Every structure is written in C-alpha cells, then in structure tokens.
Amino acid sequence: MPINYDARAIPASIRYLARDAPRSEGAQALAARAGLPLDGDPLAPGRGLVFYLYRLVVLGLDTEGNLRLLFGPNGLERAQERLLREQRVTAQGLVERNGQDAAGLGGFL
C-alpha cells in the first residue's frame, strides 16, 4: 500500500539530507542500495530520496539499517532526535508567532 504524503510536511532536516545527497558518500550508498535516482527530483512521491528518508525516519521503517550509512551506528535514533529538535523549534516558533503562552500547550514544549 503506497504511503501518501505532502512534500511540504517533510521535515527540513530530511530535505537537507536529500539536497546534499549528491555530495555525500553515505547518501549515495543509501540511494544505490535502495535503487533511488540521485539525479531526479528528491521529493518525487514513492521514489525520491526525501520520501525514502521520510519513511525511514518518521515512520520508523529502517528495517535494513540503512540510516547507519548516513548517521553511523545509532542512525535511526540520531535522525529521530534531530527531527524532534526540529519539531520543538517549529512548535516554539508557532507559539511565539501566535502570541500564546507555551504552558497553554499542556506542557508540549
């Protein structure tokens, strides 16, 4: 079953990884292993590198240890930590922009 997603919802840290992929040995190895083209659109649904990284990191589907190629032995954990930090910063920015108190989010931050 294909996973539908909105490319705008892909975390920036994952988009940056894919943007830098042509210069990264780890990303090149990952793309080759997954059969993904590095010269195409990294946001292409179903076959772009961003979509693939999204599935590995956000959905936790790294069953083959592919993130180790990019992040080392604790690849999935490091990628998810980076994603959580990014989400916290985004949430904090939304709170500040909307003029709401962070406590109003029930301790989310």
Residue pairs with C-beta under 8 A, 6 or more apart in sequence:
2 45
2 46
3 55
3 59
4 45
5 45
5 51
5 54
7 43
7 45
7 50
10 43
10 50
10 51
10 54
11 54
11 57
11 58
11 83
11 86
11 87
12 86
13 79
13 82
13 83
13 86
14 50
14 53
14 54
14 57
14 58
14 83
15 42
15 43
15 50
17 24
17 27
17 49
17 50
17 53
17 70
18 27
18 42
18 43
18 48
18 49
18 50
18 53
19 42
20 27
21 27
21 28
21 31
21 38
21 42
21 49
22 28
22 38
22 39
24 70
26 69
26 70
26 71
27 38
27 49
27 69
27 70
28 38
29 69
30 36
30 49
30 52
30 66
30 67
30 69
30 70
31 37
31 38
31 49
31 52
33 64
33 66
33 69
34 52
34 66
36 47
36 48
36 49
36 52
37 47
38 49
40 47
40 48
41 48
42 48
42 49
42 50
43 50
43 51
44 51
45 51
53 79
55 61
56 62
56 66
56 67
56 76
56 79
57 67
57 76
57 79
57 80
57 83
58 83
60 76
60 80
62 75
62 76
65 75
66 75
67 75
67 76
67 78
67 79
68 75
69 75
70 79
71 78
71 79
72 78
88 109
91 105
91 108
91 109
92 102
92 109
95 101
95 102
95 104
95 105
95 109
102 108
102 109
